[in-house]
Amino acid sequence: AIAGTMPIPDSLPWMESVDAKLSRAKEHLDTLHAEAGVFFKTTKRNFVLKTNGREAWIVHWIEDSVPPIRLGILLGECVYSMRSALDNLVCGLIRTKDSRAECKGTQFPIRTNPGTWNEHWEKDLKGVEPAAQRIIKDLQPCFRMPSSPEDDHLNVLNVLCNSDKHRAVTLTMAYSHDLTVRVHANDGKIHVVKAKEPLYAGDVHTLPLDLDPSTIETSARVETSGTEVLVIREIGPWGDRPAWAVLSELLDYVRDRVVIPLKPFFVPPLGG
């Protein structure tokens, strides 16, 4: 072992790099979550009450709403660590049988088309135990979710990883669905308005008020509450879900549904 380094716990032979990269992905995920919280505190919400005598509405916008590019880099490094761990997993499976194998040309395939799987799987998984090959096949989006392979966890991971390789993954700050505005009327009543969809920061939004304009003044007290989240601007199978939630779910899936079921293959046979 290199002096000054800490061993990865519970790693079986040839599994060290897989466990280390999943651990690194978790570090990036936690850092993204923490730094996003710091960023949210630097933004300023603005709510202006408007009325023309016939109707009333609120104009809403957020200042300093563009997330720093570092947050996108952290997202990219997180998905890269997960994707790389899967390729290391295949090489580890090969080297469990042949410790001198170079793993050249092999990879953990992620296929959304059965024909593509059939064309490439023998090369991708050359040297992998047949029973492990069957597990990897069953995990393929085209077989696990044949009606909607694009929604499969491994495909989501692959799309995010490829997007990060070729262009920056852009994050957009948005309110989640729980944005609530409370307007205090002249008669002491409080009118509550809830946004029906995420409101993206950087845009100016108009929230109509279903009330008699004569019951409020433009200087009326306005209170707001809501949760600020980072979402992935690029359209994809992740939809409008918070980026942190998407990554957290992917990390759990890779660990629990891919790596752990394949770990038994790393135990050397008795007498081996």
SULHUUR-V202830 format. One record per pair of residues at least 4 apart in sequence whose C-alpha atoms are under 8 Angstrom apart, sorted by sequence separation. I is the first residue (numbers start at 1). J is the second residue. If there is no record, write none. Layout:
# SULHUUR-V202830
i: <I	I>
j: <J	J>
This chain:
# SULHUUR-V202830
i: <1	11	12	15	16	17	18	19	20	21	22	23	24	25	26	27	28	29	30	31	32	33	34	35	36	37	38	39	51	52	67	68	69	70	71	72	73	74	75	76	77	78	79	80	81	82	83	84	85	86	87	88	89	90	91	92	93	94	95	112	113	114	115	116	117	118	120	121	122	128	129	130	131	132	133	134	135	136	139	140	141	142	145	148	151	152	153	154	155	156	157	158	159	160	161	162	163	164	175	184	185	195	199	211	212	213	216	235	241	242	243	244	245	246	247	248	249	250	251	252	253	254	255	256	257	258	259	260	262	263	268	11	51	94	95	111	121	128	138	139	141	144	150	151	163	164	184	185	241	252	253	254	255	256	50	51	95	111	137	138	143	145	149	150	163	184	185	199	232	49	50	94	142	145	183	184	8	11	49	50	95	109	125	141	144	182	183	232	238	49	50	94	141	160	182	183	231	48	49	182	231	232	8	47	48	141	181	182	231	232	8	47	48	91	109	141	180	181	195	230	231	46	47	141	180	181	229	230	46	47	140	141	180	193	229	230	45	46	91	109	179	180	45	46	90	91	108	178	179	193	45	46	90	106	107	108	178	44	45	90	105	106	107	177	43	44	87	88	89	105	106	177	43	44	87	106	177	191	43	86	87	176	177	42	43	86	176	175	176	174	175	174	175	174	175	173	174	39	112	114	172	173	187	111	112	113	114	172	186	97	110	111	112	185	186	97	109	110	111	185	186	94	184	185	94	93	94	186	36	90	93	94	185	35	93	184	185	112	183	184	90	112	183	184	32	183	182	183	181	182	32	181	182	31	32	112	181	110	111	180	181	29	110	179	180	28	29	179	180	28	178	179	110	178	179	28	29	177	178	28	176	175	176	25	26	175	176	25	175	176	24	25	174	175	173	174	25	173	174	24	25	173	174	172	173	22	171	172	21	22	171	172	21	171	172	170	171	21	22	169	170	21	169	170	169	19	18	17	18	18	17	18	15	83	83	15	14	79	83	14	14	79	80	156	14	79	156	13	76	76	151	150	151	76	76	157	75	73	72	73	154	72	153	72	72	71	153	154	69	67	67	66	67	66	65	139	136	135	132	132	66	65	66	129	65	63	62	63	61	62	61	62	61	61	60	61	59	60	59	60	59	60	58	59	57	58	57	58	57	58	56	57	56	55	56	56	55	56	55	56	54	55	54	53	52	53	51	51	50	79	49	78	82	96	48	49	89	96	49	75	82	93	96	49	86	93	92	47	40	36	33	32	29	29	29	26	25	22	22	12	15	14	13	12	13	12>
j: <5	15	16	19	20	21	22	23	24	25	26	27	28	29	30	31	32	33	34	35	36	37	38	39	40	41	42	43	55	56	71	72	73	74	75	76	77	78	79	80	81	82	83	84	85	86	87	88	89	90	91	92	93	94	95	96	97	98	99	116	117	118	119	120	121	122	124	125	126	132	133	134	135	136	137	138	139	140	143	144	145	146	149	152	155	156	157	158	159	160	161	162	163	164	165	166	167	168	179	188	189	199	203	215	216	217	220	239	245	246	247	248	249	250	251	252	253	254	255	256	257	258	259	260	261	262	263	264	266	267	272	16	56	99	100	116	126	133	143	144	146	149	155	156	168	169	189	190	246	257	258	259	260	261	56	57	101	117	143	144	149	151	155	156	169	190	191	205	238	56	57	101	149	152	190	191	16	19	57	58	103	117	133	149	152	190	191	240	246	58	59	103	150	169	191	192	240	58	59	192	241	242	19	58	59	152	192	193	242	243	20	59	60	103	121	153	192	193	207	242	243	59	60	154	193	194	242	243	60	61	154	155	194	207	243	244	60	61	106	124	194	195	61	62	106	107	124	194	195	209	62	63	107	123	124	125	195	62	63	108	123	124	125	195	62	63	106	107	108	124	125	196	63	64	107	126	197	211	64	107	108	197	198	64	65	108	198	198	199	198	199	199	200	200	201	200	201	67	140	142	200	201	215	140	141	142	143	201	215	127	140	141	142	215	216	128	140	141	142	216	217	126	216	217	127	127	128	220	71	125	128	129	220	71	129	220	221	149	220	221	128	150	221	222	71	222	222	223	222	223	74	223	224	74	75	155	224	154	155	224	225	74	155	224	225	74	75	225	226	75	225	226	158	226	227	77	78	226	227	78	226	226	227	77	78	227	228	78	228	229	78	79	228	229	228	229	81	229	230	81	82	230	231	230	231	81	230	231	81	82	231	232	82	232	233	232	233	84	85	232	233	85	233	234	234	85	85	85	86	88	88	89	89	157	158	92	92	157	161	93	95	160	161	237	96	161	238	96	160	161	237	237	238	164	169	250	169	168	168	169	250	169	250	170	171	171	253	254	170	171	172	172	173	173	173	258	258	262	262	265	201	201	202	265	202	201	201	202	201	202	202	203	203	204	204	205	204	205	205	206	206	207	206	207	206	207	207	208	208	209	208	209	209	209	210	211	211	212	212	213	212	213	213	213	213	214	213	218	218	247	218	247	251	265	218	219	259	266	220	247	254	265	268	222	259	266	266	222	228	230	244	244	244	247	248	251	251	251	255	263	266	266	266	266	267	267>
